[in-house]
Amino acid sequence: MPAARRSAVLALVVAGALAACGTGAPGHVRLGVLAPLTGPRAFLGHEVANGAELAVAELNRRGGLLGEDVELVVVDDASLVDLPGQLADLAEVHRVSAVIGPETAGVLTGPRSPLSRRDVPALLPTAFAGDLDEASTFVARTVPSAAAQAERLGSWLTDVRRADAVAVLVVDPVEGAAAGAALRQGFDRTDLDVAVVAEADGEASQLGPAVAQLRRRAPDADAVLLWGPPPATARATLAVRELGWDVQIAVPASSFVAEYRTLTGAASEGVVLAFPFRQEWFGARLTSWMLSYHAAHGIGALPGLDTLVIDLPVAAAAAYDAVMVAADAVQRADSREPAAVARTLPEVETDGVLRVYDLADREAYTAEDLYVARFAALAVVYDADPRLDADAQRRFWQAQVSAEFLPAEALAGPAGALLRSLLEARRDDVPRYVPPLPPPGPVGHPGTDR
């Protein structure tokens, strides 16, 4: 366990002991983080915790909040059965001002929410489904909802790719049926017909048969949306390719991580996802954040490629931003009391790593905020979306595959030797840019020049 994580867990234990001894509320701001640190989703949980820890460390270097250091209480929520009790402990025992997480919004909705008695707000960096308006306290999402992603993909598939029908395979042990319902809701806002929404087990041995059954149930589908965490969507993508199913493959925004692209390899070519775009991506701010993250947790370069693509840890960035949004609300409310923070959150506007956050509607993104991107040589390019300039997007893609966005100080920093060796080894292997195929049909096919 990293030293920072050990400190956070120790802080949790000490805080619990002090509260049990009757010391009352803390004299400083505490923020709770719920993330799966063990089990099959640990890769995601550690990213969330890492991003939150990076934000708190930055806040404390600036002087903390309300004149005191900020304390992070990190809880492993790998067991969904324990989740209500863990939320209650954060609210009642650890007296946090806000919670970052959990992975599912369902436990936060309704009058019996574990956070409702003290009006503790929650910001969700990895929960894509669930109607947040049903929450009894303030709950907002800092990632694009499943419904918004489906609406953006559905509009693109019909308007740009001339598709008529989509088949949906949900491989999500956490949000499951809620994700399927949200995806259908999003597609229903478009002209795309949803041929079938099916659920499957995430085990590798089960995904091949599940994809084959999906094809039998929706033989006329033009596209397939594979929804779930990156390892499951990667295995499902490979199953679609192995079946020879000539459809446009789409995956969630959460697949924009090294794990999905590394597991799928060339099979990810032409796969699309609905994702936000900031013109200043790979500008000074995001690059600086990425280098800080990778310096603390290791360079996330995708292995075995013909080029250098450095991973952007999206879940970590969303958690980092969620902490900064909560911090802005604490400062504006001039209070660490959760009810005051919850009242203030809809009023703050925070310029984060991924976007400017305005959570008045509880959702950081609408469908109009998202653009359809495709994977090309395992980097991402938005040239499939007609709303963005194709030449500018080609340059954006080339900056990724050549790592041209890295500033000189990155090469002189603690990871400089590794970066220089990677760049030198792959300097002559930068892939050729190939534009997407014209409609109709998938935007690209793996293993070919097109």
Secondary structure, 3 states (H helix, E strand, C coil): CCHHHHHHHHHHHHHHHHHHCCCCCCCCCEEEEEECCCCCCHHHHHHHHHHHHHHHHHHHHCCCECCECCEEEEEECCCHHHHHHHHHHHHHCCCCCEEECCCCCHHHEECCCCCCCCCCCEEECCCCCCCHHHECCCEEECCCCHHHHHHHHHHHHHHCCCCCEEEEEECCCCCHHHHHHHHHHHHHCCCCEEEEEEECCCCHHHHHHHHHHHHHHCCCCCEEEEECCHHHHHHHHHHHHHHCCCCEEECCHHHCCHHHHHHHHHHHCCCEEEEECCCCCCCHHHHHHHHHHHHHHCCCECCCCCCCCECCCHHHHHHHHHHHHHHHHHHHHCCCCHHHHHHHHHHCEEECCCCEEECCCCECCCHHHEEEEEEECCEEECCCCCCCCHHHHHHHHHHHHHCCCCCHHHHHCCCHHHHHHHHHHCCCCCCCCCCCCCCCCCCCCCCCCC
